[in-house]
Amino acid sequence: MLFHGERHTAVLGDRRVRKTPATYRRVLRSLASFRPANGTKANTQCLNQATDHAQVKIIWKNANGRETVLEHDRGCLSPTNTRLNAAVDQLPELLGVAEYAKQTQRPGVSRG
């Protein structure tokens, strides 16, 4: 698994994290209902939009390197996205990157 921290995370840049096959299967199950069709890229659909929320990109990559991508704005509100946000909230702890993902503010870096 690749963690990519940007701007407001405790760890910036890429960190590879290895997990057990059981953890990998658990993550796949938690995200299965949100996964776009194989080999496609999709954005979540909003009923209402709240601004200034985190962006999440989930990439599934098969053995041949083909990617399936879901891009999600956590302020993109709908019943489905509420469930997706709950699943995403569990991922840092499950994947062992909670300390990397911890929100951090740096002097001289704007919050916006």
C-alpha positions in Angstrom: 0.0 0.0 0.0 1.2 3.5 -0.8 0.5 6.4 1.6 1.0 9.8 -0.1 1.0 12.7 2.4 0.4 16.2 1.2 0.5 19.6 2.8 -1.4 19.1 6.1 -0.4 15.5 7.0 2.3 14.7 9.6 4.3 12.8 7.0 4.8 14.4 3.5 5.5 12.4 0.4 5.3 8.6 -0.2 5.6 5.8 2.3 5.1 2.2 1.4 3.4 0.1 4.0 3.1 -3.7 3.9 0.1 -5.4 5.4 -1.1 -9.0 5.7 -3.3 -10.5 3.0 -6.1 -10.6 5.6 -5.9 -6.8 6.1 -5.8 -6.3 2.4 -9.0 -8.4 2.0 -10.7 -6.5 4.8 -9.9 -3.1 3.1 -11.2 -4.5 -0.3 -14.5 -5.6 1.4 -14.9 -2.2 3.1 -14.6 -0.4 -0.2 -16.2 -2.9 -2.6 -19.5 -1.1 -3.0 -17.8 2.1 -3.9 -15.4 0.7 -6.5 -16.0 1.9 -10.1 -16.0 -0.5 -13.1 -12.6 -2.2 -13.7 -10.2 0.1 -15.5 -12.2 3.2 -15.1 -12.0 6.5 -13.2 -15.0 8.0 -11.4 -15.8 10.9 -9.1 -18.4 10.5 -6.3 -21.7 12.2 -7.0 -23.1 14.9 -4.7 -26.6 15.8 -3.5 -25.1 18.7 -1.6 -21.6 20.1 -1.5 -19.8 21.5 1.6 -16.5 23.3 0.8 -13.0 23.0 2.2 -13.0 19.3 2.8 -10.2 16.8 2.2 -9.9 15.0 -1.1 -9.4 11.3 -1.3 -8.1 9.2 -4.2 -8.5 5.5 -4.0 -6.6 3.5 -6.6 -7.1 -0.3 -7.1 -4.3 -1.7 -9.2 -4.4 -5.2 -10.6 -1.5 -7.5 -11.2 -1.1 -6.2 -14.8 -0.9 -2.6 -13.5 -4.3 -1.6 -14.7 -5.8 1.0 -12.4 -9.4 1.6 -11.3 -9.7 5.0 -9.6 -12.3 6.7 -7.4 -11.8 10.4 -6.5 -13.9 11.7 -3.6 -14.3 15.1 -2.0 -15.3 14.4 1.6 -17.7 17.4 1.4 -19.6 15.8 -1.4 -22.7 14.8 0.5 -25.1 12.0 -0.1 -26.2 8.9 1.8 -23.7 6.8 -0.2 -20.9 9.2 0.4 -21.7 9.3 4.2 -21.0 5.5 4.1 -17.9 6.0 2.0 -16.6 8.7 4.5 -17.2 6.2 7.4 -15.2 3.5 5.5 -12.4 6.0 4.7 -12.3 7.1 8.4 -11.3 3.5 9.4 -8.5 3.1 6.8 -5.6 4.9 8.5 -5.8 2.8 11.6 -6.5 -0.4 9.7 -3.6 0.2 7.3 -1.2 1.4 10.0 -0.8 5.0 8.7 -2.8 6.9 11.3 0.3 8.7 12.6 1.3 9.6 9.0 -2.1 11.0 8.2 -2.5 13.0 11.4 -3.5 16.6 10.5 -0.6 18.9 10.9 -0.2 22.7 10.4 3.2 24.1 9.4 4.3 27.7 9.8 4.0 29.6 6.6 1.8 27.1 4.9 -1.8 28.4 4.3 -4.7 26.3 5.5 -6.6 26.8 2.2 
